[in-house]
């Protein structure tokens, strides 16, 4: 009986780990000069493990865009676009950046994958 409970608990934990690792990321641009990429818990992304992720992009300004680049990735919203987009992105090891193409010197951030 104790073995069955312990085995069930171990399986439950193993099933949760991939869900946490692949949790959706939240990207936001605007209003103002805000541009962020955050984890589900609200922390800014500075490093990720390689793999597939879903990114929910909220573009809240018609004078900005969200542009993500890195190894094998080049995704962006249009500058005039406002609204929500959902992207499936495969992250390979390397450095990634996200910027507003209109204001690349002030609205930009980087993170690493590896």
N, C-alpha and C positions, 0 to 999 in steps of 0.2 A: 504494500500500500504506500509506504513512504517513497519507494522508488518511482512509482507511477506519478505521484505528486511532483517530485523533483524533476522527472523527465518532462512533464507537462509544462512546468515553470521554465525550464531551459528552452523548450521549443517556442514558448510564448515570447521570451526575450529575443531569441534568434529571429523570429518573424518581425519584431519591432525594429531591429537595427537597420535593415534596408529601408524601411519606411522613413526613418529619421534622416538617413543619409541622402535620400532622394526628395526630401521635402521641397516644396515650391519656394522659389526666391521671389522677392517683390522688388520691382524696379519702379522708380518714380522720377519724373522730371516736371518741374513747376509745382506750384506757382512760384513766381520770383525766380531766383537762381538755384533752386533746390535740384540736386541730382543725386540719387542714391540707389544702391542695390543692397537689400537686406535679406537676412534669413527670416524664417517664420517667427523666431523669437524676438525680432526687432533689432538685432545687432547688425552692424555694417559688415558686409563681406570683405574680408581682407585676404582670406585663403580658403580654397575649396579642394576637396579630393577630386580626382578625375572621375568622369562619368556623365551620365545624362541627368539633366535637370529641366524642370519646367520653370519658366520665368513669366510672371504676370507683370506686364508693363502698364503703368498708369501714366499717361502723358496728359498733363493738366495745363498745358500752355501752348497757345498757337504760335508762339515766337521761339520755341525751343524744340528739340527732339532728343530722343534717347538712342545712342549709337554704341553698340557693343562690338568690340573687335578683339581678336586673339587668334591663336593657332586654329585654323579651320573655321573661324566664326566671324561673320560680318553681317550683323542684323541691325536694323534701325527703324524708327518710326519717322514719318514725314514731318517736316517742320510745321506745316499748317495743321497737321492732324492733332486732334484732342480725343481722348477716349482710352480704351483698354484693349490690349493685345496680349495673347498668350503664345509664348514661344517654347518650343522644345529645342534644347541646345545640348550638344555633346561637348564637354570640356575635356581637353587634352592637357597634359602638363605644359606650363608656360606662363607668360604674363598676359593679362587681359586688361583692357581699359574700356571705360564707358565715358562718353563725352556728349556734349551738345555741339553739333556741327556749327552752329551759328556763333557760339561763344566758347571755343575750344581751349582758350587760355585760362578761363576762370571756372568753367563748369566741366570738370574732369576728375576722374579717380581711377586707380589701378588696383588690381588684386592678382594673386598668383594661384596657380593650380599645380598640384604635385604631391 
